[in-house]
Amino acid sequence: MKKITNALNALRARWGWFVGIGIALVVLGTIALVHTLAATLVSVIFVGTLMLIGAIGQLIQAWRVKNWSGFLVWSLSGLLYAAAGVVAIVNPFAGAAMLTLLLGATLIGAGAFRLWVWFGNRGQQGWGWLAFSGLITFATGILIAIGWPANSLWILGLLLGFDLLFQGWSLLFAGLALRKSR
């Protein structure tokens, strides 16, 4: 119990950081929402750069263990990852289209899985929320897929902006609550 109290006191002492970072994230989220195309393209270029760095690491690893039976698989995986990263960097519009399609498919799959789990447990109390979550996730994925590829220019930036806003407001309110509890 004493560890929890000490940890809470340490957080209370730094409430200003929560507020400051929260404000910064709210500002960044607002910028992303105002400039959704730029936010989409910058995030795609960032993801492409990370993919390219990861691909280089995979290829180095593959060539360091040439004697393994999985050498060709590791090499092919690294080359495909590098190709995807280069496409995202060189043509961020195509990268945004592919990431948006992947996002829609992932949401459809996650929503369907949640509905399947709910269906198997629907008699339990409170599991209706899982069904609701599954329906929302599934519907969001369907809407993204229906609007694809036209929505590829703004959907990733929109989601980034909302995520930054929600994180920012959460940290801001957490910091103010910590300040109040001092």
C-alpha positions as CSV (number, residue, x, y, z in Angstrom):
1,M,0.0,0.0,0.0
2,K,2.9,2.3,0.8
3,K,4.3,1.8,-2.7
4,I,1.0,2.9,-4.2
5,T,0.9,6.0,-2.0
6,N,4.5,6.9,-2.9
7,A,3.8,6.4,-6.6
8,L,0.7,8.6,-6.4
9,N,2.6,11.3,-4.6
10,A,5.3,11.2,-7.3
11,L,2.6,11.6,-9.9
12,R,1.0,14.5,-8.0
13,A,4.3,16.3,-7.9
14,R,4.5,16.2,-11.7
15,W,0.9,17.2,-12.5
16,G,2.2,20.0,-14.6
17,W,3.9,17.7,-17.0
18,F,0.6,15.9,-17.6
19,V,-1.1,19.2,-18.3
20,G,1.7,20.4,-20.6
21,I,1.9,17.3,-22.6
22,G,-1.9,17.2,-22.8
23,I,-2.0,20.7,-24.2
24,A,0.7,19.9,-26.7
25,L,-1.2,16.8,-27.9
26,V,-4.4,18.7,-28.2
27,V,-2.7,21.3,-30.3
28,L,-1.0,18.6,-32.5
29,G,-4.4,16.8,-32.8
30,T,-6.1,20.0,-33.9
31,I,-3.3,20.6,-36.5
32,A,-3.8,17.1,-37.8
33,L,-7.5,17.5,-38.1
34,V,-7.2,20.8,-39.9
35,H,-4.5,19.4,-42.3
36,T,-5.7,15.8,-42.7
37,L,-4.0,15.2,-46.1
38,A,-0.7,16.4,-44.7
39,A,-1.1,14.3,-41.6
40,T,-1.9,11.3,-43.7
41,L,1.1,11.7,-46.0
42,V,3.5,12.4,-43.2
43,S,2.4,9.4,-41.2
44,V,2.6,7.2,-44.3
45,I,6.2,8.4,-45.0
46,F,7.0,7.8,-41.3
47,V,5.6,4.3,-41.4
48,G,7.5,3.7,-44.7
49,T,10.7,4.8,-43.2
50,L,10.3,2.5,-40.2
51,M,9.5,-0.4,-42.6
52,L,12.6,0.3,-44.6
53,I,14.7,0.4,-41.4
54,G,13.1,-2.9,-40.3
55,A,13.7,-4.4,-43.7
56,I,17.4,-3.6,-43.5
57,G,17.6,-5.2,-40.1
58,Q,15.8,-8.3,-41.4
59,L,18.2,-8.6,-44.4
60,I,21.2,-8.2,-42.2
61,Q,19.9,-10.9,-39.9
62,A,19.1,-13.2,-42.8
63,W,22.6,-12.8,-44.3
64,R,24.3,-13.3,-40.9
65,V,22.6,-16.7,-40.5
66,K,22.9,-17.9,-44.1
67,N,23.3,-21.5,-43.0
68,W,19.7,-21.6,-41.5
69,S,17.0,-23.3,-43.4
70,G,14.9,-20.2,-43.2
71,F,17.5,-18.0,-45.0
72,L,15.4,-17.6,-48.1
73,V,12.2,-16.9,-46.2
74,W,14.0,-14.2,-44.0
75,S,15.5,-12.7,-47.1
76,L,12.2,-12.6,-49.0
77,S,10.5,-11.1,-46.0
78,G,13.1,-8.4,-45.8
79,L,12.9,-7.7,-49.5
80,L,9.1,-7.4,-49.4
81,Y,9.2,-5.2,-46.4
82,A,11.8,-3.0,-48.1
83,A,9.7,-2.8,-51.2
84,A,6.6,-1.8,-49.2
85,G,8.7,0.8,-47.3
86,V,10.1,2.3,-50.5
87,V,6.6,2.5,-52.1
88,A,5.3,4.3,-49.1
89,I,8.2,6.8,-49.1
90,V,8.3,7.3,-52.9
91,N,4.5,7.3,-53.4
92,P,2.8,8.2,-50.2
93,F,-0.6,8.3,-51.9
94,A,-0.3,4.6,-52.9
95,G,1.0,3.9,-49.4
96,A,-2.0,5.7,-47.9
97,A,-4.3,3.6,-50.1
98,M,-2.8,0.3,-49.0
99,L,-2.7,1.3,-45.3
100,T,-6.3,2.5,-45.4
101,L,-7.4,-0.8,-47.1
102,L,-5.4,-2.8,-44.5
103,L,-7.0,-0.7,-41.7
104,G,-10.5,-1.4,-43.1
105,A,-9.9,-5.1,-43.4
106,T,-8.4,-5.3,-39.9
107,L,-11.4,-3.5,-38.4
108,I,-13.8,-5.8,-40.3
109,G,-11.9,-8.8,-39.0
110,A,-11.6,-7.5,-35.4
111,G,-15.3,-6.6,-35.3
112,A,-16.4,-10.0,-36.7
113,F,-14.2,-11.7,-34.1
114,R,-15.7,-9.7,-31.3
115,L,-19.2,-10.6,-32.5
116,W,-18.3,-14.2,-32.8
117,V,-16.9,-14.2,-29.2
118,W,-20.1,-12.4,-28.0
119,F,-22.3,-14.9,-29.8
120,G,-20.7,-17.7,-27.9
121,N,-21.1,-15.9,-24.6
122,R,-24.2,-13.8,-25.1
123,G,-26.0,-15.2,-22.1
124,Q,-23.5,-13.7,-19.7
125,Q,-24.3,-10.4,-18.0
126,G,-22.6,-7.3,-19.5
127,W,-21.5,-9.0,-22.7
128,G,-23.8,-6.9,-24.7
129,W,-21.1,-4.2,-24.6
130,L,-18.8,-6.6,-26.5
131,A,-21.5,-7.0,-29.2
132,F,-21.9,-3.2,-29.4
133,S,-18.1,-2.8,-29.7
134,G,-18.0,-5.5,-32.3
135,L,-20.7,-3.9,-34.4
136,I,-19.1,-0.4,-34.2
137,T,-15.7,-1.8,-35.2
138,F,-17.2,-4.0,-38.0
139,A,-19.3,-1.0,-39.3
140,T,-16.3,1.3,-39.2
141,G,-14.3,-1.2,-41.3
142,I,-17.1,-1.6,-43.8
143,L,-17.4,2.2,-44.1
144,I,-13.7,2.5,-44.7
145,A,-13.8,-0.3,-47.3
146,I,-16.8,1.2,-49.1
147,G,-15.1,4.6,-49.3
148,W,-11.8,3.2,-50.4
149,P,-9.7,4.4,-52.2
150,A,-11.1,8.0,-52.2
151,N,-11.0,8.1,-48.4
152,S,-7.3,7.1,-48.3
153,L,-6.3,10.8,-48.6
154,W,-7.8,11.8,-45.3
155,I,-8.8,8.8,-43.1
156,L,-5.4,8.1,-41.6
157,G,-4.9,11.8,-40.8
158,L,-8.3,12.0,-39.3
159,L,-7.8,9.0,-37.1
160,L,-4.3,10.4,-36.1
161,G,-5.9,13.8,-35.2
162,F,-8.7,12.2,-33.1
163,D,-6.2,9.9,-31.3
164,L,-3.9,12.9,-30.5
165,L,-6.9,14.9,-29.3
166,F,-8.3,12.1,-27.0
167,Q,-4.8,11.5,-25.6
168,G,-4.3,15.2,-25.0
169,W,-7.6,15.8,-23.3
170,S,-7.1,12.6,-21.2
171,L,-3.6,13.7,-20.0
172,L,-4.8,17.3,-19.5
173,F,-7.7,16.2,-17.3
174,A,-5.5,13.6,-15.5
175,G,-3.0,16.4,-14.7
176,L,-5.7,18.7,-13.4
177,A,-7.1,15.9,-11.2
178,L,-3.7,15.2,-9.8
179,R,-3.2,18.9,-9.1
180,K,-6.6,19.0,-7.3
181,S,-5.8,15.9,-5.2
182,R,-2.6,17.4,-3.8
